[in-house]
Amino acid sequence: MQQLKLADCYGHAGLSPDAANIPLRIEPFKTIAANLTRPQIMDAVRAYFGLPMRHDTGWLSGPISEADEAFSMVTNKNEIAILAMALIAHQIREEHDQFTALVFLVANAFGHRKAGVYPQFVEIIKAAASDLTTSTRRELDMKQIRVKALSKELGGSEVDLVPQNDFPAINRVLKKVNIDSHEMVKHLAQQMNTALSPMGSEVVRLREETDMLWWLVGGESRLVDESYADMKPGRAAFLIGAELAELSRTHLGPKAGTFLMNKALREGRTDKPSKIKIEAIPTLFTLEELSYVAPDSTITDVRDLCSVGNAISRASEVGSQTAWKKMYGDDGSLSETAAFSPCELANQSFREFLLLNALSS
């Protein structure tokens, strides 16, 4: 990801260093960036997209107000969006944090949420997220096991180590042998752990790929026991995204995730699909099915971000395919008339369930 310093973010927003009081922001920014938590990352993403923060804002306003008493969260809303952008950029570039990139993509929802400042930043994060999915799956770096050398004190011949009939010397040598053997075993165990740990990660990755390939070959939803090819495109798209997320081991999923979902969506279909509105998604499931496919209680803290999952969740809670819109609207989610292509819907569902999995782990 290209480097975006704090001053760069202010510049992209059209503010000069003098007007922005950047010297008074640098040290507080470093303090904030060094102590970011997941709830704060999600609030930073909300601030960038102009959504209300859900948690106490002292983590952001406190350090800045200490350095600049004139700072206000009320009158500096545009600057809050700039600071949020800088924090997001720092977290992804410096910390290589997939979680931050995932929250950002979920909130953006394929452009349905517009950026408060510097709209090009969205494309930068998309490219960075793609790079992160690759960096976590590079070729395994195998480590060699190196045996610890024998202590120099024990490296001579029997005559050198133990003079004849010198029993105190024999006792000293045996003690050294005991100490040396313990150190060698400990060293060997550390070396084996270093070598085997990446191999364990590789086994998990291979198992993930195998599970995904079998899922693709099977072409059937385990949630509703129905072939994706026999479903309406919107129903298939939601389930494909949700079920592929369950097979993913990383926050952003595999590099080939979009290809796998598109492949599953195209099987048995020849007609050009139309876009699906959020308000139509719950109607694609029976009331009984809604209880199977709805996200768990983890969605409570991210209803504003996970709009597709929230529509299903609210419909399941209300027990109606249509009477959920008032509660949904109060959650701050996207407009229920927002529409996605089947491919976009599958990806949005995939990302939302990846986020819910990350929050519940």
N, C-alpha and C positions, 0 to 999 in steps of 0.2 A: 504494500500500500504506500502511496506517495506520502511524504512527510507533510503534516499540517501542524505548524506551531500555533500557539495561542494567538500571536500577532497575525499570522496568516488568516486565521478564522475571522478575526475582526476586520481584516482587509477585504476578505471575500464578502463580508456583510456591508461593505461600504463605509466603515468607520476608520478614521485615522487614529494612529497610536495616541496622539495627544487628547483627542476627543474621548477616547475610550478609557483613559487612565490605565493603560496596560501595565506600567511599572507597579501600580498598586494591586494588580491582579496576579502577577507571576508567582509569588511565593504562596498565596492562598490556593492558587490553582494546583501547585505541586502537592500541597497538603491534602487537598480534596482527592486528587487523582491517585495518591498513594494509599488511600483508605476506602476506596469504593466498594460497596457491597452490592449484591444482586438487586435488592429493592431500589437502591439508589441508581443503579444502571438503568433499570426500567423507567424510573422517574426522569432521568436525563433524556431518554428516548422520547418520553411523553412531552417533555419541554421542547425538544427540537421540532416536534410535529404540532405544537400548539395545544396539546392536551393538558388538562389539569394534573398536577402531581398528586399521587395518592398517599404519600407519606409525609412526615414532618420534614420541612425544607431547611431545617437548621444546619444539616450537613453541608449545604451549599452556601447559604447566606451567612452562617456564623463566621467562618474564616475570612470571607471577603469583607464583612462589616467591621471586623477587628482591624483590618488594614485601611478601610475607607468608610468612615462613619456616614458618608453621604449616600452609600449604596442602599437601594431599596428593591425588594422583590416585586413591589407593586408598580413602581415607575420605570423599572428597568427590564421589562418583559422581553424586549428584543435582545438585550444583552444576555439574558438567561438562556435564550435559544442559542446564542453564539457560544456561551460557556458549555452548554450541553453538547454542541457539535464538537468542540475541542476535547471534551472528556471522552466522547465516543471514539473520536479519531485516535486519541492516546491509548485507549483500552485495546483497540484492535491492532494498531501498529506496534505498540511497545509491549503489550501483554499477550498479543496473539490470541485474544479472547473470542472464542466462537460464540459464547453465550451472548455477548454484546451484539455481534453481527446478526445473530438469530432474532433477538428482540427487535432490532431495527427493521429487518426484512418483514417480520410479522406486522409491525406497526404500519409500515409503508403500504402493505397490502396491494402490491402491483400498481402503485401510483394512485390508489384511491384516497390516500392521505397525502396532502401536499406539504412540502418542507416550509418551515417558517423563514429560514434564511438559506442562502446559497443552495439552490435546488440541485446543482451539479454534484453536491455531496452524496446524493442518493446513488448515483452511478458509481462513484468512488467506492462506496461501501459494498455495492453489489459485486464489483470486481475483487475487492478484498476478501469478501466471503467466499468467492470461488477459489481464490488462492489458498484460503485456510482449509478448505475441504481437501485440497491436494496435499498440503504440507503435513497433515496428520496421517497420510497413507503412503509416505515415501518408502522406498525399498529398505528393508530391515538392515540395520548396521550391526553385524555379528561381532561379538566381543570374544577375544581369545582368553582362555583360562591360563593364567600364569602361576606356576607353582613357586612358592616361597623358597628361597635358597636356604641351605643348611647353615646354621650359625657357624661363624668362623672358628669359634672355640671348640666346635665338635668336628672340625674338618680334617684332623690329623689321623695318623694311624693309631692302632690300639696301644702300641708302645709309647707313642707321644702323649696320648690322652691319659693313660693309667700306668704309672710305673709299677713294676712287679711288687706284689704284696703290700701296696699302699692303699689300705682300705679306706681311709678318709678321702683319698683322691677318687676312689671308685664311687663313693657316696656323692661327692660333688658332681661327678660326671653324670650320674643317674639323675640328679636333680635338674641339671642343665638339659638332659635329654627329655625329661618330663615337661619342662617349661617350653622347650623348643617344639615339641610335638603338639602341645596345646596351641601355640601360636600358628603353626603350620595348618592345623585343622581349621582354626578360625579364619585364617587367610584364604584357605581353599573354599570355605563356605561362602565368604564374601564374593570371591571370584565367580563361583557358580551362580550365585544370586544375580550378579551383574550380567552374566551371560544368558541366564534363563528368563529374566524379566521381560526383555524385548521379544523373546520367543513366545512367551505367554500372550503378549499383546497381538503377535502375528497370528496365533491360533484363533484368538477371538475374532480378529478381522476376517480370517478365512471362513470361520463359521458364519459370520454375518453375511458374507458374500454368498455362501452356499444356501443359507436360509432364504435370501432374497431371490436367488435364481429359482429355487423350488417354488417360492411364492408366485413368481412370474409365470413359470411353466403351468402351475396349477390353475391360475386365473380365476380363483374363487374366493369370495369373502368368507372368512371364518366367523364374522359377527352375525351375518344373516343367512349363511349357508346357501349362497346363490352365486352363479357365475357372473362375473363383471360384464361379460358380453351380452347377457340377457337383461341387464339393467338399463334404465334411462341414464343418459350421460351424466347428469348432475348427481344422481345417486351413486353411480360408479365412481365419479371423481372424488366425492367426499370420502368414501370408504377406502379407495385406493390410497389416498394420502394418509388417512388415519392408520391404516394397517401397515403401510411401509414404515411409518414412524416408529411403530412398535418393534420393528426389526433392526433399527439403526442404533449404533453404539456411540455415535458422536452427536454433538449438539446440532451440527448442520447437515448430518447425514452424508451419504456417499456422493462422490463427484458425479456418478452416473444416475443419481436419484431422479432427475427430471426425465432422462431417457427411459428409465424403468417404468415410470408412471405413464408417460406417453405411449409406451409399448403396450401396457396393460389396458389403456383407454382405447387404443385403436383396434384391438383384437375383435373381429367380428363386426366392425362398423365400416360403412362406406359413405354414409351421408355426412355432409358438413354440419357439425353441431352448432347450435346457437348459444348465446350467452345465458347464464343462469343467475337470476337475482337472488340475493340472500333470503328474501321473504319466501321464495319458492322452495328452498332447501328442506325445511321441515315437512313440507307436504309430500316429499318423495319417500317418506317413511310412515309406517303405521305407528299408532301410539305405543304399541308394545315394542316395536323396533327402536323407537326413540330412546327408550330406557336402556337398550343395549349399546347404542352408538353414541350416546351423550357423554361428554367428558366428565371426569369425576370432580370432586369439590375443589381441586386445585385451581380450577378456572375462576374461582371467586375473586381472586386478587388481580386477574388480568382480563376481566370481561370487556373492558374498553379496547384492549389490544386484539384479543382473539374473537373477532366478530363472527366468523363462520361457526366456530364451536359454540359461541354464546347463543346464537340463534337456536341451535339444536338443544342446548342446555335449558334455555328458558322455555322452549316448547315442551320439553320433557317434564319440567317442573310444574308448568301450568296444566299439563295434560290436554293440550289442544295444539293443533297444527297451525292455528291462525290467531289465537288470542294472546300471544306472547309479546306482541310488538311494543306495548306500553312499557313493560319491564325492560325489554331490550333497549329501547330508546333512552331510558333513564340511566342505563349503564355507560353511556358514552361511546357505544360501538359505532361502526360505520352505518350510514343510512341503509335501511332494509331494502332500498331499491338499487343499491350498488350491485353491479353485475360482473361476473367473471366468465371467461371462457372455460370449458371443461379442464383444459390443461392448467390454467391459472387457479381454478378452484382446487384441483388435486394438489398443486404446490402449496396453496395457502393452507389447506387442511393439514398437509404434511408438516409444514413449519409450525403451525399452531400446536399440533400434538407433540412435536419435538420440544417446543417450549414448555408445555405442560409436563412432559416427562422429565425435563431438566429441573423444573421447580419441585417436583415430587421426589427426586432422587437425593 
